[in-house]
Amino acid sequence: MRPQPSAEPHHDGSPLYVSTQTPALGERVRVRVRVPRQFGCVSAVYARSNPDREPRFNAAHLLGTVDGTQWVDGAQWWEAEVLVENPVHGYRFLLTRVDGSHAWLNASGVHSIETLDSEDFKLVTFAPPPEWARSTVMYQVFPDRFGRSARADGREAPAWGIPAGWSDGVDREQPGRSHQFYGGDLDGVVDHLDHLARLGITLIYLTPVFPGASNHRYDASSFSEVDPLLGGDDALVRLVSAAHANGLRVIGDLTSNHSGDRHDWFRAAHRAPAAPEGAFYYWLDEEHDGYASWLGARSLPKFNWASAELRRRFIEGPDSVVAHWLEPPYSLDGWRIDVANMTGRMLGDDLNAEVRQTIRRTMIEVNPDTILLGESTNDAASDFQGDAWHGAMTYANFTRPVWGWLSKPNSPSSFFGLPYGTIPQYTGVQFVEAHRRFTAGFPWRTRLATMNALDTHDTPRFRTHALDGAVPVAFGLSVTLPGIPVVFAGDEFGLTGDDGEHSRTPMPWASAGEPAVAETIDLYAALIHLRTGHPALNGGSMRWLHVDDDVLVFVRETGDESVLVLAARAPGAVSLPAGTLAGADAAMRLLGDAELVGATDGIRLTAPGPSFTAWALPGVLVPVG
């Protein structure tokens, strides 16, 4: 049987273990590894790098003693120096026990055989994410369904729209599926900023605000104006200004993979081979009649990023679309890029890196304190090495594993595009295995800016299939694991939905005072404030302590404080050996109903049922020298 993770050596990219969060090429960086007593005595540790694809080993030394012993809170600390020689500099540790056995430690865990370079820890020299990214809590707004201001009453429904009353049910069949129109607008978001402030939200993510011919607006007919149905350009100025005044940031949503077939660029190029915009798209014939599109959807023609003119207009320089909406008076705080994984990729073409790097370079020139998130719904690591995207909107590392662990058995669902038919059932061990597998390829700071979404506008809502009592556990994991917690508007009201379209329910504002709804809103607010109120949850190290089928325990640590977390889907008890945690006798419960009892031989945690519980503990003492 594999030992519990509390007995394994540990390293991550946090300040406890890495001497700088912003390394430069040619800089020497100190990297540390914590080796617990339960692992066994270690005689040697090496940091193995792979600069220019040639392995190099740097010997580590045992850090100085504290109070006359080399064991500090039940562990030894070893430190090595690594010379950063590539923009993405990978490293791992080789540990030798006194009995002559060896172990490798990389971002996926501890191994008895050699490991893949792709799963190495990484030092990244590219321009870092904004400092605020690691402490962000995101709230996703689907503008047509969030709030309808008094100004909206004076607007006629669009020709493509099927008008609906705010309390009408969502039409799940076409054409209503894409064309049902509730008339929410950006001033409607302003009207409810007090709700977001109460929750503790720090970042609003708006799905597209550009005009289109659907309620989702991913089929943009222009990138040069805000849809008049949402209040136009002035409404975006009002929203961002009001959000900033209330301490919130706002990011927009761009489709870099495609436009709508009503877009000016596409109309100029369709059946017009000589048009300057003709190079913007992939054509299937010389007449520019047939064209490639997103997953065959004729309304979404695919961009060809080999076009220098397309780059100039859309993503490159101060006159581009990317730059325009980041500049005053709009002053967006960043972009989420739709279908980022497919952008620039078509048959033999792969221009994804050039596109994403150009987008980020433009953003830095306009305002370096902006964030760039990319949608990549599966294994995202290869595109997310820090050269452009700061974090991923993905489902493989958090969303799908959480659903597998905390959903009711045999729940029918499309499960995020995987043709299972029902939601697969994971044990807690499988949850952690999946989470570690899909985060191992990310640099630490990418991990901190990757979205931990329970659901989004493209998925069923988690509550629809959740085990009884599982919502606090699932959202608790969202706010305490490394990454950006995400609330899809309405989750905090207890909304449900069977698929992405069905989940886009208008916000039931009138129900906010109902006891069950108010209780759920309070739960979300408490968990969000747990996240924002504790620095250890905003960039602190992440160490798994116990994993079994029903109970998970981990700790987030800094030098100033630690937060111990228990997440359980069923009743259970956990014993942690002595030396696993420092200061357990001073633990203060922050929320939840599990019990912690410290003793000379360790710590015992008891969960009465589905439970999410967190405790504050003292910070970690790292020896020096």
ZICOR-V878953 format. One record per run of one state. SS is the DSSP state (2 for helix, 1 for strand, 0 for the rest). FROM is the first residue (numbers start at 1). TO is the last residue. If there is no record, write none. Layout:
BEGIN
ss=[SS,SS]
from=[FROM,FROM]
to=[TO,TO]
END
This chain:
BEGIN
ss=[0,2,0,1,0,1,0,1,2,0,1,0,2,0,1,0,1,0,1,0,1,0,1,0,1,0,1,0,1,0,1,0,2,0,1,0,2,0,1,0,2,0,2,0,1,0,2,1,0,2,0,2,0,1,0,1,0,1,0,2,0,2,0,1,0,1,0,2,0,2,1,0,1,0,1,0,1,2,0,1,0,2,0,2,0,1,0,1,0,1,0,2,0,1,0,2,0,1,0,2,1,0,1,0,1,0,2,0,2,0,1,0,2,0,1,0,2,0,1,0,2,0,2,0,2,0,2,0,1,0,1,0,1,0,1,0,2,0,1,0,1,0,1,0,1,0]
from=[1,5,8,10,11,18,19,28,37,40,42,50,51,54,56,60,61,63,66,67,69,70,72,73,75,84,88,98,102,107,109,112,117,120,121,125,131,136,137,142,143,147,150,155,162,164,176,180,182,186,191,193,200,203,207,210,211,226,227,228,231,232,246,249,256,258,259,264,270,276,281,282,283,284,291,292,293,294,297,301,304,308,315,321,325,334,339,345,347,349,351,352,368,371,376,381,384,391,394,399,407,408,412,413,422,423,428,440,444,449,451,454,462,465,466,467,471,481,484,489,491,494,509,512,515,534,535,538,541,548,551,558,561,569,572,578,584,587,588,592,595,600,602,608,611,619]
to=[4,7,9,10,17,18,27,36,39,41,49,50,53,55,59,60,62,65,66,68,69,71,72,74,83,87,97,101,106,108,111,116,119,120,124,130,135,136,141,142,146,149,154,161,163,175,179,181,185,190,192,199,202,206,209,210,225,226,227,230,231,245,248,255,257,258,263,269,275,280,281,282,283,290,291,292,293,296,300,303,307,314,320,324,333,338,344,346,348,350,351,367,370,375,380,383,390,393,398,406,407,411,412,421,422,427,439,443,448,450,453,461,464,465,466,470,480,483,488,490,493,508,511,514,533,534,537,540,547,550,557,560,568,571,577,583,586,587,591,594,599,601,607,610,618,625]
END
